[in-house]
Amino acid sequence: MLPVFLLICSNVFMNLAWYGHLKWFGKAEEGQKSWSILIAAILVSWGLAFFEYCLQVPANRIGFHSGYTAYQLKIIQEALSIIVFMLVAWVILGEGLKWNYIVAFALIMAGVCFAVLPGAQTKQ
């Protein structure tokens, strides 16, 4: 469970880095101001990504050495990324959830279930 918890925390930082600037830095006007806002957004995103990697690397190492395959870790990470993204899009960006997104997410979660089924192939 520790790898999954670390991946959740990592994904919070990742999604804030990738999408938080859309809310916090707003729309830029034409000209120099837009470049300075873009550069600030990039620098803030890099700062957040540092913490993402500080959590993601240990999560993958602990998970791999605990018996998860690299495939399983990646599939779990992607599913968690979508869950966290949905929260960021809803809470921070104010975007609603549509039926087609729910169906797409359910299909991805079904893939996760297949990847980590009891008896699924583990590392050799």
Protein Blocks (a to p, Z undefined) as FASTA:
>chain_A
ZZmmmmmmmmmmmmmmmmmmmmmnopadehjklmmmmmmmmmmmmmmmmmmmmmmmmmmm
mmmmnopafklmmmmmmmmmmmmmmmmmmmmnopacdfklmmmmmmmmmmmmmmmgghia
cdZZ
